[in-house]
């Protein structure tokens, strides 16, 4: 789901590999602490894009929401698998 949402944003190719890496790392994280750590890295990455004015504000906001939703979903999933 996250991957489809990201593709719909049509982000510059120069950012796509880095974002793909963030998605892969989040998907690979299994423990809640690791998932939260990945979420923090995502926020830091997006904040860097925002400060650099690398994307439109609407795209930045969409990235924050998409990644937050994905992190929350992973945390819910991890809590159901002891």
Residue pairs with C-beta under 8 A, 6 or more apart in sequence:
1 70
2 23
2 66
2 67
2 69
2 70
3 23
5 62
5 66
6 19
6 23
6 63
6 66
9 59
9 62
9 63
11 19
11 55
11 59
12 54
15 49
15 54
15 55
18 45
19 45
19 63
22 38
22 41
22 42
22 45
22 67
23 70
25 38
25 41
26 35
26 38
26 39
26 42
26 67
26 70
26 71
26 74
27 74
29 35
29 37
29 38
29 74
30 78
31 78
32 75
32 78
32 79
35 71
35 74
35 75
35 78
36 71
36 75
38 71
39 67
39 68
39 71
42 67
42 71
43 64
43 67
46 60
46 63
46 64
46 67
48 54
49 55
49 60
49 63
50 57
50 60
55 63
